[in-house]
Amino acid sequence: MFRQQIKFLYDWMINPRRKPLVIHGARQVGKSTLVELFAQEHKKVLLNVNLERYPELSQVFAGKDPRQILQEIECLPNMKEVSKNSTLFLDEIQAVPEAIPALRYFYEDRPNLPVVSAGSLLEFVLSDHSFSMPVGRIQYLHMGPMTFSEFLKGIGEEKLQTFILEYKSGQKIGEVVHRRLLSLMRSYFYVGGMPEAVDIFADDGSYKKVSSIHNSIIETYLEDFPKYSGSRNLYRMRNVFNYIARNVGKKIKYSNISSQDQSATIKKDIDLLCMARVITKVTHSHCSGLPLQADLEDKVYKTLFLDIGLMNAVCGLDWRMVSQMDESRLINEGAIAEQFIGQHLQHLLFDTPNRELTYWLRQGRASNAEIDFVMGLNGAVIPIEVKAGATGRLKALHQFMGTKDAPMAIRFDASPPSVTPVKTVIRAGNEKKDVQYRLISLPLYLVERLPAITAAHL
């Protein structure tokens, strides 16, 4: 679990010019667990300070004196003294906002002491305070839910996890392995990647207990809003939260969320939830070249939810409904497969400066053309579709490939991997245009290997 993130922490730790690290992510994605696992694995003395338990430390941090702050921390119950092997961990940092600007003074005055902090809904806190993050003097690590491969390891399927992580382009997948991975992916669709839900599922495979965990996590999020949302209307924010979960992959129109509130008000609620990593925007790009973010149309976007398991819980989708859907329905009906792919594309970008996902939308009078996701991978523009069916049904993809400079297209579905040469004709204005491209079809469970697979075909 957290293999990639633990390596990130190790590289950060040995960097002589490291800055205080802020682990950023939604509540209960495993931020605290990650730090504890890292300390155990690398035998570090962890000075773990949960600031929700010690709100009185706010005055100490307000003084911005690392020496005095450490003296007070050493006096906390069962706390060890600071040593050469110590790592200071400020957990739930949003509970003591004064600790956030104090991080810069640890960087300047105590550079030899590794300082890690973790918090949820930090932007909610910062939006209601006059200070801001100490830009240039801290480093970020963004965390989301566990990926499908991490889920496999978490439930004891290490061989299948290794198979996915070591898969190479062109490698054949046996029918037994393919069906087994599809079956476990269906379980992931329901359980999702929140560590507590995965742990309870690994213990006894109870979907009923997983449902209870989901409901508990959702209630925790809703209860957090009044703590950190300042003067925002809580009833409206709950509506936005629920609406996004139930409309993943659909272009946002503010009037569909609320006909009684101004668009600017709803936009602010969405922006706060995005900054807190509870939801994610997928913004329309004209995709004229790289970087895709340079060609954005900010007002046109759709959204993803934090986690596929929580999304289904908010939607009221129980395990029996998921288990009764065949692969085609899972991919083509609703937003389950699009959420799954989008959630993993975000993970692929977790340590990149720009984590914004993009898609392509051409709005016409008679019909629209939409590509689910477009990414810049290995120096190329890569369109990504999430659907089943023959190539003749991929009209939007034909349009994209006929007008953009893309070397290949990716389609995620429930079939084994394949490469298909596509030849078709599109209408460009009043003329017809021949289009040829390679369509690389991949089963959804290989999304984590997307960078390696596209590199092999360039």
C-alpha positions in Angstrom: 0.0 0.0 0.0 1.2 3.5 -0.9 4.3 2.2 -2.6 4.7 5.2 -4.9 4.0 7.7 -2.2 6.5 6.1 0.3 9.2 6.4 -2.4 8.3 10.1 -2.8 8.7 10.6 0.9 12.1 8.9 0.9 13.4 11.0 -1.9 12.1 14.1 -0.1 13.8 13.0 3.2 17.3 12.5 1.7 17.1 15.8 -0.3 19.6 18.2 1.5 17.5 21.1 0.3 14.1 19.7 1.4 11.3 22.0 2.5 8.5 21.3 5.0 6.1 18.9 3.3 2.4 19.4 3.1 0.5 16.2 2.3 -2.7 17.5 0.7 -5.8 15.4 0.1 -9.4 14.8 1.1 -10.2 13.4 4.5 -9.6 9.7 5.1 -7.5 9.0 2.0 -4.7 7.7 4.2 -2.4 10.7 4.8 -1.6 9.9 8.4 -1.3 6.2 7.7 1.2 6.9 4.9 3.5 9.0 7.3 3.3 6.3 9.9 4.2 3.5 7.4 7.1 5.6 6.1 8.5 6.1 9.6 8.2 2.4 10.4 9.8 1.3 7.1 12.8 3.7 7.4 13.1 3.6 11.2 12.4 7.3 11.9 11.4 8.6 15.3 8.0 10.2 14.5 6.9 13.1 16.7 3.2 12.8 15.9 1.2 15.8 16.9 -2.5 15.7 16.1 -3.5 19.3 16.2 -7.2 18.6 16.5 -6.4 17.3 20.0 -4.3 20.4 21.0 -6.1 23.5 19.7 -4.3 25.5 22.5 -1.1 25.2 20.5 -2.5 27.9 18.2 -0.9 30.7 20.4 2.5 29.0 20.3 2.5 28.6 16.5 1.3 32.2 16.2 4.6 33.2 17.7 6.4 31.7 14.7 9.4 30.6 16.8 10.4 27.0 16.0 12.5 26.7 19.2 9.6 27.6 21.4 7.2 25.5 19.4 9.4 22.4 19.8 9.7 23.0 23.5 5.9 23.0 23.9 5.6 19.9 21.7 8.2 18.0 23.7 6.0 18.6 26.8 2.9 16.9 25.3 1.9 13.6 26.8 4.1 10.6 25.8 6.1 12.8 23.3 9.8 12.0 22.7 12.5 14.6 22.6 13.7 16.0 19.3 16.8 14.1 18.1 18.8 13.7 14.9 16.5 10.8 13.8 13.3 12.7 14.5 10.6 13.7 12.0 8.0 16.2 13.1 4.5 15.3 11.9 1.8 18.0 12.3 -1.4 16.0 11.6 -4.8 17.7 11.0 -3.0 21.0 10.5 -6.2 22.7 9.4 -7.4 22.6 13.1 -4.6 25.1 14.0 -4.4 27.4 11.0 -1.6 29.4 12.7 0.7 26.4 12.1 0.5 26.8 8.4 2.5 30.1 8.0 4.8 28.9 10.8 6.1 26.2 8.4 8.3 28.7 6.6 10.2 29.4 9.9 11.0 25.7 10.3 12.4 25.8 6.8 14.5 28.9 7.6 15.5 28.2 11.2 15.5 24.4 11.6 16.4 23.0 8.1 17.9 19.8 9.6 14.5 18.8 11.1 12.2 17.1 8.6 8.7 18.5 9.0 5.6 16.9 7.5 2.1 18.1 7.8 -1.2 16.8 6.7 -4.6 18.3 6.5 -8.0 18.2 4.9 -10.1 21.0 3.5 -7.1 23.4 3.9 -8.6 25.8 1.3 -11.8 26.1 3.4 -9.6 27.3 6.3 -7.4 29.6 4.2 -10.5 31.3 2.6 -11.6 32.5 6.0 -8.1 33.8 7.2 -5.9 36.7 6.2 -2.7 34.6 5.8 -1.9 32.3 2.9 0.3 29.3 2.3 4.1 30.1 2.7 4.7 29.9 -1.1 8.3 28.9 -2.1 9.1 27.5 1.4 7.0 24.3 1.4 6.6 21.3 -0.8 3.3 19.5 -1.6 2.4 15.8 -2.0 -1.1 15.3 -3.3 -2.9 12.1 -2.2 -6.1 10.5 -3.4 -7.8 7.1 -2.9 -6.0 3.8 -3.4 -5.7 2.7 -7.0 -6.9 -0.6 -8.4 -3.4 -2.1 -8.1 -3.1 -0.9 -4.5 -6.6 -2.3 -3.9 -5.4 -5.7 -5.2 -2.5 -5.7 -2.8 -4.7 -4.6 0.0 -7.0 -7.7 -0.4 -4.1 -10.1 -0.8 -4.0 -10.4 -4.6 -0.3 -9.5 -4.9 0.3 -11.6 -8.0 -2.4 -9.8 -9.9 -1.0 -6.5 -8.7 2.4 -7.4 -10.0 0.9 -8.5 -13.3 -0.7 -5.1 -13.8 2.3 -3.1 -12.7 4.7 -5.1 -14.9 2.5 -5.5 -18.0 4.2 -4.6 -21.2 2.6 -3.6 -24.5 1.9 -6.5 -26.7 1.8 -9.0 -23.9 -1.0 -11.5 -24.1 -3.5 -11.8 -21.3 -4.9 -15.3 -20.6 -8.7 -15.6 -20.4 -8.6 -16.8 -16.7 -6.4 -13.8 -15.7 -8.6 -11.4 -17.7 -11.8 -12.6 -16.2 -10.4 -12.6 -12.7 -9.2 -9.0 -13.1 -12.6 -7.9 -14.5 -14.3 -9.6 -11.5 -12.1 -7.9 -9.0 -12.4 -4.6 -10.8 -16.2 -4.9 -10.4 -15.6 -5.2 -6.6 -13.4 -2.1 -6.7 -16.2 -0.2 -8.5 -18.3 -0.8 -5.4 -15.6 -0.8 -2.6 -13.6 2.1 -4.1 -10.2 3.2 -2.8 -10.8 4.7 0.6 -8.3 2.7 2.9 -10.9 2.0 5.6 -13.3 0.5 3.1 -10.6 -1.6 1.5 -9.4 -2.8 4.9 -12.9 -3.9 6.0 -13.4 -5.6 2.6 -10.1 -7.4 2.9 -11.0 -8.8 6.4 -14.2 -10.7 5.4 -15.4 -9.5 2.0 -18.5 -8.0 3.4 -20.1 -5.5 1.1 -22.6 -4.6 3.8 -19.8 -3.5 6.1 -18.3 -1.6 3.2 -21.6 0.3 2.8 -21.5 1.3 6.5 -18.0 2.6 6.1 -19.0 4.6 3.0 -22.0 6.2 4.8 -19.7 7.0 7.8 -17.1 8.7 5.6 -19.8 10.7 3.7 -21.3 11.9 7.0 -17.8 13.0 8.1 -17.4 15.1 5.0 -20.8 16.7 5.5 -20.0 17.4 9.2 -16.7 19.0 8.2 -18.4 21.7 6.1 -19.6 23.8 9.1 -16.1 23.6 10.6 -14.2 25.0 7.7 -16.6 26.6 5.2 -16.8 30.0 6.9 -19.9 31.9 5.9 -20.9 29.5 3.0 -24.5 28.2 3.0 -24.2 24.7 4.3 -27.4 23.4 2.8 -26.4 24.6 -0.6 -22.9 23.1 -0.3 -24.5 19.7 0.6 -26.6 20.0 -2.5 -23.5 20.7 -4.6 -21.7 17.8 -3.0 -24.6 15.4 -3.8 -25.2 16.8 -7.3 -21.6 16.2 -8.4 -21.6 12.6 -7.2 -24.8 11.9 -9.1 -23.7 13.6 -12.3 -20.1 12.6 -12.9 -19.0 13.2 -16.5 -21.7 15.6 -17.3 -21.0 19.2 -18.4 -21.7 21.5 -15.5 -24.6 24.0 -15.9 -25.1 26.0 -12.7 -28.8 26.3 -13.2 -29.1 22.5 -13.1 -27.6 22.5 -9.6 -29.7 25.4 -8.3 -32.2 27.6 -10.0 -32.4 29.9 -6.9 -28.7 30.8 -6.5 -26.5 32.9 -8.7 -24.0 31.1 -10.9 -21.1 32.9 -9.2 -22.2 31.5 -5.9 -22.4 27.9 -7.1 -19.1 28.3 -8.9 -17.5 29.3 -5.6 -18.9 26.3 -3.9 -17.5 24.0 -6.6 -14.1 25.7 -6.6 -13.8 25.2 -2.8 -14.7 21.5 -3.1 -12.2 21.2 -5.9 -9.4 22.8 -4.0 -10.2 20.5 -1.1 -9.8 17.5 -3.5 -13.4 16.4 -2.8 -14.3 16.8 -6.5 -12.2 17.4 -9.6 -12.8 19.5 -12.7 -12.1 18.1 -16.2 -11.9 21.2 -18.3 -12.5 21.6 -22.0 -9.3 22.2 -24.0 -9.2 23.0 -27.7 -6.2 20.5 -27.8 -4.3 22.5 -30.4 -1.0 21.3 -28.9 1.0 20.8 -25.7 0.6 21.8 -23.0 -3.2 21.2 -23.1 -3.7 23.5 -20.2 -2.6 26.5 -22.4 -5.7 26.0 -24.5 -8.4 25.7 -21.9 -11.8 27.1 -22.0 -12.3 27.5 -18.2 -16.1 28.0 -18.3 -16.7 24.6 -19.9 -16.0 21.7 -17.7 -17.4 18.5 -16.2 -16.5 16.9 -12.8 -15.3 13.8 -11.1 -16.0 12.7 -7.5 -13.4 11.9 -4.9 -13.8 8.1 -5.0 -15.8 5.7 -7.1 -17.0 3.8 -4.0 -18.3 7.0 -2.3 -19.8 8.1 -5.6 -21.9 5.0 -5.9 -22.9 5.3 -2.2 -24.2 8.8 -2.7 -26.0 7.6 -5.8 -27.7 4.8 -3.8 -26.2 2.1 -6.0 -25.8 -1.1 -3.9 -23.7 -4.1 -4.6 -26.5 -6.2 -6.1 -27.1 -3.6 -8.8 -23.4 -3.4 -9.7 -23.0 -7.2 -9.7 -26.0 -7.6 -12.1 -24.6 -5.3 -14.7 -22.7 -6.9 -17.6 -19.4 -5.3 -18.7 -21.1 -3.4 -21.6 -23.7 -1.8 -19.2 -21.0 -0.9 -16.7 -19.1 1.0 -19.3 -21.8 2.6 -21.4 -24.5 3.3 -18.8 -23.9 5.9 -16.2 -20.5 7.3 -15.1 -18.9 4.4 -13.3 -16.2 3.6 -15.9 -15.5 7.3 -16.6 -15.0 7.9 -12.8 -12.7 4.9 -12.6 -10.5 6.0 -15.5 -10.5 9.7 -14.4 -9.6 8.7 -10.8 -6.6 6.8 -12.1 -5.5 9.5 -14.5 -5.4 11.9 -11.6 -3.1 9.4 -9.8 -0.8 9.3 -12.7 -0.4 13.0 -12.4 0.0 13.1 -8.6 3.6 14.4 -8.6 3.4 16.7 -11.6 3.1 20.5 -11.3 -0.1 20.7 -13.2 -2.7 18.0 -12.2 -5.6 19.4 -14.2 -7.4 16.9 -16.4 -8.8 17.9 -19.7 -11.3 16.8 -22.3 -12.4 17.9 -25.8 -15.9 19.1 -26.7 -17.2 20.3 -30.0 -20.6 21.7 -29.7 -22.6 21.8 -32.9 -26.2 22.8 -33.9 -27.3 19.2 -34.7 -25.0 17.2 -32.4 -22.0 17.4 -30.0 -18.7 15.5 -30.3 -16.9 14.7 -27.0 -13.7 12.9 -26.1 -13.8 11.7 -22.5 -10.2 12.7 -21.7 -7.2 14.1 -23.5 -3.7 13.9 -22.0 -0.3 15.0 -22.8 1.8 11.8 -22.5 5.4 11.3 -23.7 5.3 14.6 -25.6 2.2 13.7 -27.6 -1.5 14.5 -27.4 -3.4 11.4 -26.6 -7.3 11.2 -26.8 -8.9 8.7 -24.5 -12.4 7.2 -24.9 -14.2 5.0 -22.3 -16.7 2.8 -24.1 -17.4 -0.5 -25.7 -18.4 -1.1 -29.3 -17.0 -1.3 -32.8 -14.8 1.4 -34.3 -17.6 2.7 -36.4 -19.4 3.9 -33.3 -16.5 6.2 -32.4 -17.6 9.2 -34.4 -16.3 11.8 -31.9 -12.9 10.1 -32.0 -12.9 10.1 -35.8 -13.6 13.8 -35.8 -10.8 14.5 -33.2 -8.2 12.4 -35.1 -9.1 14.1 -38.3 -8.6 17.6 -37.0 -5.9 17.3 -34.3 -2.2 16.2 -34.4 -2.4 13.0 -32.4 -0.3 9.9 -33.1 -2.8 7.4 -31.7 -6.1 7.0 -29.8 -6.8 5.0 -26.7 -10.1 3.2 -26.0 -10.7 1.7 -22.6 -13.3 -1.1 -22.5 -13.8 -4.7 -21.1 -11.9 -6.5 -23.9 -8.3 -7.8 -24.0 -5.7 -5.4 -25.4 -5.7 -4.9 -29.2 -4.3 -2.5 -31.8 -6.7 -1.7 -34.7 -5.8 0.3 -37.8 -8.7 2.7 -38.4 -9.6 4.0 -41.9 -12.7 6.3 -42.1 -14.1 9.4 -43.7 -15.2 12.5 -41.9 -16.9 15.7 -43.0 -14.8 18.8 -42.6 -17.0 21.7 -43.5 -18.5 21.0 -46.9 -15.8 18.5 -47.8 -15.0 14.9 -47.0 -11.6 14.0 -45.5 -9.9 10.6 -45.2 -8.7 9.8 -41.7 -6.3 7.0 -40.7 -5.0 6.3 -37.2 -4.1 3.5 -34.7 -6.7 2.7 -32.1 -5.2 1.0 -29.0 -7.9 -0.8 -27.0 -7.1 -1.6 -23.4 -9.1 -3.2 -20.6 -9.9 -0.7 -17.9 -7.7 -2.4 -15.3 -4.5 -1.4 -17.3 -5.1 2.3 -16.9 -2.1 2.6 -14.5 0.2 1.4 -17.4 -1.0 4.0 -19.8 2.2 6.0 -19.9 4.4 2.9 -20.6 1.9 1.6 -23.2 1.7 4.8 -25.1 5.5 5.2 -25.0 5.8 1.8 -26.6 3.6 2.8 -29.6 5.2 6.2 -30.3 
